[in-house]
Amino acid sequence: MNTSIENANLLLPIPLPHLSRPYVVLSWAQSADGQIATRTGDSKYISSPESLQVQQLLRRDCEAVLVGIGTVLADDPRLLCRLPEEQNPEQRQPHRIVLDAHFQTPGESCLCSTSNEGPVLVIGAQAAQRAASGTEKKDQADTEERIQKLAARGVQIARVAIDEDSVPSRLKLSIPAVLDLLYERGIRSLFVEGGSAIITSFLKQNLADRVILDLSPRFIGQGIPAVRDLGVLSLGEAKHFKTRSVATWGENVVWVMER
């Protein structure tokens, strides 16, 4: 069955459920064996030309799109909706969110240079927790300088608590705290694009309401997996979703599932 890109109701429930946090949609493109890129990081394009529209439709229809700093540094994305005017007559653009504990988002990045086309919010770790994690004074000063440069480019800044299992060398932001922050800012729907560490965090903490897989009929073998360790030791502990729809978009299969 071929699916038109106009069938956006296949991607999101209408209306969205009312929750005390944003409704969270995880979506990514992967090979048939679960890889989002090769060992060298090559991922263009696992999606088919048709299934690439899934990403654009979600950017149009969700109030915000979220990625981690790893995706920003590796891909330098804009995260803007690029649908033509006839498919996006209101010219809607999502609020673009970056989880960036150390505020490493480059001031010259595509996100910063397009902050006038749609709001950009960089969320980092609370200053006190950064200090408690062993960050030296010079590092703190450097961080503050980076924050000032981001703010000068029109980027919004926020801080949240770090995750309980964070280690000083790799701070992880608390996902529930991030969702609370976004909800307080009026965001009711969130499209999580990745990368794999972010996807894994949402799945591990049961904070994904819907998952949309863009499956390519390719086998990569050893590469970069979409989902990392979830701590599952038996099938009874697996993160279980219900299939809502399965359809072909070009040569790819788009599989929509929800809790």
CORLINGI-V903957 format. One record per backbone hydrogen bond with DSSP energy under -1.0 kcal/mol. NH is the residue of the N-H (numbers start at 1). CO is the residue of the C=O. E is the energy in kcal/mol with one decimal. If there is no record, write none. Layout:
[[NH,CO,E] [NH,CO,E]]
This chain:
[[3,248,-1.5] [7,4,-1.8] [8,6,-2.1] [10,7,-1.9] [11,8,-2.0] [12,8,-1.3] [23,188,-2.9] [25,190,-3.0] [26,210,-2.8] [27,192,-1.9] [28,212,-1.3] [30,214,-2.5] [31,35,-2.6] [32,218,-2.6] [34,31,-2.0] [36,224,-3.3] [38,42,-2.0] [41,38,-1.8] [46,43,-1.8] [52,48,-1.8] [53,50,-1.5] [54,51,-1.5] [56,52,-1.1] [57,53,-2.9] [58,54,-2.3] [59,55,-2.0] [60,56,-1.8] [61,57,-2.4] [62,58,-2.2] [64,189,-1.2] [65,95,-2.3] [66,191,-2.8] [67,97,-2.0] [68,194,-1.3] [69,99,-1.7] [72,68,-1.5] [73,69,-2.7] [74,70,-2.1] [75,71,-2.8] [76,72,-1.5] [87,84,-1.6] [88,84,-1.1] [91,88,-2.3] [95,63,-2.8] [96,119,-2.9] [97,65,-3.2] [98,121,-2.4] [99,67,-2.3] [100,123,-3.1] [103,100,-1.9] [109,106,-1.7] [113,109,-2.4] [115,112,-1.4] [117,114,-2.2] [121,96,-3.2] [122,156,-2.7] [123,98,-2.9] [124,158,-2.7] [125,101,-1.9] [126,160,-1.8] [130,126,-2.1] [131,127,-2.2] [132,128,-2.2] [133,129,-1.3] [134,131,-1.6] [135,130,-1.6] [140,136,-2.2] [141,137,-2.4] [142,138,-2.6] [143,139,-2.4] [144,140,-2.4] [145,141,-1.9] [146,142,-2.2] [147,143,-2.4] [148,144,-2.1] [149,145,-1.9] [150,146,-2.3] [151,147,-2.6] [152,148,-2.0] [154,151,-1.7] [155,150,-2.1] [156,120,-3.0] [158,122,-1.9] [160,124,-2.4] [163,172,-4.1] [166,163,-1.6] [167,170,-1.1] [170,167,-1.8] [174,161,-2.6] [178,174,-2.1] [179,175,-2.6] [180,176,-2.3] [181,177,-2.2] [182,178,-2.4] [183,179,-2.4] [184,180,-2.4] [185,181,-1.2] [186,183,-1.9] [187,182,-2.4] [190,23,-3.2] [191,64,-3.0] [192,25,-3.2] [193,66,-2.5] [199,195,-2.6] [200,196,-2.7] [201,197,-2.0] [202,198,-2.1] [203,199,-2.3] [204,200,-3.1] [205,201,-1.7] [206,203,-1.6] [207,202,-2.8] [209,24,-1.7] [210,24,-1.7] [211,257,-2.7] [212,26,-2.9] [213,255,-2.5] [214,28,-2.4] [215,253,-3.2] [216,30,-2.6] [218,216,-1.9] [224,37,-2.6] [226,34,-2.3] [237,234,-1.8] [238,235,-1.4] [242,258,-3.7] [244,256,-3.2] [245,256,-1.7] [247,254,-1.8] [248,1,-2.0] [249,252,-2.5] [252,249,-1.4] [253,215,-2.3] [254,247,-3.2] [255,213,-2.5] [256,245,-2.8] [257,211,-2.6] [258,242,-2.4] [259,209,-1.8]]
